[in-house]
Amino acid sequence: MPKITKREVSFWSNFGLSFVLFIGILIVVNVISNKYYVLKDLTEEKLLSISDQTKKILKELDSKAKSENKKLEIIAFMREGDEETKEFERLMKQYEYNSKSIKWEIIDPEKKPQLATKYEVRTLGTVVISYGEKTIKVDISTQDQNKTPESQISNAILKIVRVIEPKVCFTEGHGEKDPNDTEILGISKLGEFLKNEGFQVGKIRTWEPNPIESVCDLIIVAGPQLGFTPSEITKISDYLMTGGRAIFLSDPDSRDNISEIVSPWGIGLDNSLVIDLTSRAVGASPAHPVIVNYDEEHPITKGFRFGVLMRTARRVFTSKNVSGVDATEIAKTSENSWADFDWQSGQVKLDPQDIRGPIPVAVAASGIPGTKGGEAVYGTLQNPITTQARIVVFGDSDFISNGMIEILGNKDLILNAVNWVAERGELISIRPRERKARTLVLTPKNISTIRNIFLFALPTIFFTLAVVMYIRRRKL
């Protein structure tokens, strides 16, 4: 066995010590770099940076989170390996770099379906943003070029940071559904969903003297069984004529007089019962219509991809063109349906007087009847204020009840309607940055130089370095 010299012992000791020291330095550098680092966007158009608007929002978030000792959590449900997922990761690193109050995570719903179920996620690209008890969901998979992932996420954060909580008032006293009622026909779940969306929820008695606009930002009339008095109709109509906001839900078997309130906006309701044979496909009665046709241009239903199941529904339609009003039938049944006018006889069949489908069951309207620009003008001549009313009328109130609101897209449709009526669109708009086209043109001389570098120069350099290292090791 060859004898180990002191020189060899010294060499290997120094080598081992150097190796351990090198590994230690790498660990320290890695720990420090993970906590303290600098991101630099070298692209001319700043394609990899977030906007100044977002940076300001994140500063507001840090200030709020520090005072309340909270963190904002962002959970994205996306498929691993997709290009959209990689882009989102880069975006989140920018958010994390500019704010110490953000935690984020990407979850593949196919691998963790229990989490997708917990957060009621139905599509890839859904991002859940939570802060304390507030939760906002956004869909960043949209193809709308005006809604970038950054703009959607920043708007959601802004709604959390700046406490803007419009008040939704449910009318009472006419047999309406109650937002405090936890029974199957109550609408307490809707009340909770609205609170999660950033709304205050309350009630209003329209026969009391207080003006509606003094206590409510919008009203919801959810399935009244009795009609409003003439003075109440006047009060609600006056509220709408000055730019009020309202959602009406009317049932086929009720004695309400909602039609008197909404008819000036060109919206009609009749005494029909919608029969839809397509409902059998989901195990429902033909008297429980499934809504599958939506207006693709209206903000409430644009891109809406879910069916909506109603318990019983009446036809709601645009009855006439009204100057100053833009009214749209936003939701309809399938072609295999009809509006039955003899349903109370107990003989439900397609008669000559019935109307064949698709049958409209929801209408959205904006504007002020009889005005040139669809706006109410008040204030002073020096400081005029203009505003538009927004109204949505549904032909059923049961689809928002506790027993049905979580079926199919019921919840999504009513929340879309409330947000549109409240005019809670995008608070900021961050458009995508355009990438400039750049073409690299190489001359034959350039190509020859590059080829020589890779074929001859680099191999020669590496070979020379290898020879030098070999000679030095031989001398040790």
Sequence and secondary structure as in RCSB ss.txt:
>XXXX:A:sequence
MPKITKREVSFWSNFGLSFVLFIGILIVVNVISNKYYVLKDLTEEKLLSISDQTKKILKELDSKAKSENKKLEII
AFMREGDEETKEFERLMKQYEYNSKSIKWEIIDPEKKPQLATKYEVRTLGTVVISYGEKTIKVDISTQDQNKTPE
SQISNAILKIVRVIEPKVCFTEGHGEKDPNDTEILGISKLGEFLKNEGFQVGKIRTWEPNPIESVCDLIIVAGPQ
LGFTPSEITKISDYLMTGGRAIFLSDPDSRDNISEIVSPWGIGLDNSLVIDLTSRAVGASPAHPVIVNYDEEHPI
TKGFRFGVLMRTARRVFTSKNVSGVDATEIAKTSENSWADFDWQSGQVKLDPQDIRGPIPVAVAASGIPGTKGGE
AVYGTLQNPITTQARIVVFGDSDFISNGMIEILGNKDLILNAVNWVAERGELISIRPRERKARTLVLTPKNISTI
RNIFLFALPTIFFTLAVVMYIRRRKL
>XXXX:A:secstr
     HHHHHHHHHHHHHHHHHHHHHHHHHHHHHHS      STT TTS  HHHHHHHHHHHHHHHHHT  EEEE
EE  TT HHHHHHHHHHHHHHHH SSEEEEEE TTT HHHHHHTT  STTEEEEEETTEEEEEETT   TT  HH
HHHHHHHHHHHTT   EEEEE SSS   TT  STTS HHHHHHHHHTT EEEEE TTSSS HHHH SEEEEE  S
S   HHHHHHHHHHHHTT EEEEE  TT    HHHHHGGGTEEE S EEEEGGGGGGT  TTS EE EE SSSTT
TTT    EE SS   EEE S  TTEEEEEEEE  SSEEEES GGGT     TTSEESS EEEEEEEE TT SSS 
EEEE SSSEEEE EEEEEES SGGGSTTTTTSTTHHHHHHHHHHHHTT   SS               HHHHHHH
HHIIIIIHHHHHHHHHHHHHHHHHH 
